[in-house]
Amino acid sequence: MHYTGTVYRNPYDPPSPLLEITQGCSHNKCKFCNMYSAVKYNPSPMEWIEEDLAEIASFYPETNRLQLLSADPFALSFKRLDAICDLVHKYLPNIEIMTMAARVDNITDKTVEELKILKDKGILELNIGA
Ligand code: SF4
């Protein structure tokens, strides 16, 4: 698995595999937070994501839930999130819920139509920090 820097599992989420789709935080400027200060923000390469999905599928082929990392993976563009959703369903056909952390501006930079498409593909829970 490709994990970069701090790996944070949301304590309120039921147990589920963790898939890194971004590294670090797209904002990384909050004065009270140093969780990702040593990590440069980057989208994870699609090849890494595909390798990790194959590994998750080998251990948890029936999983219906997935937590996506890292700090605010919903910062990715609609196009990239849409492609990642398709890859997830290719390797994990039982996935019903994908959950991840998000900043408010990760949501407002997408259209309502784009948000509906991502919801229909299983992105049903966004954890928004203060
Ligand atoms: S957006 Fe979240 S992860 Fe990023 S610096 Fe602020 S508190 Fe930390």
Boltz pocket constraint, residues with backbone or C-beta under 6 A from the ligand:
constraints:
  - pocket:
      binder: B
      contacts: [[A, 25], [A, 26], [A, 27], [A, 28], [A, 29], [A, 30], [A, 33], [A, 34], [A, 35], [A, 36], [A, 71], [A, 72], [A, 103], [A, 129]]
      max_distance: 6.0
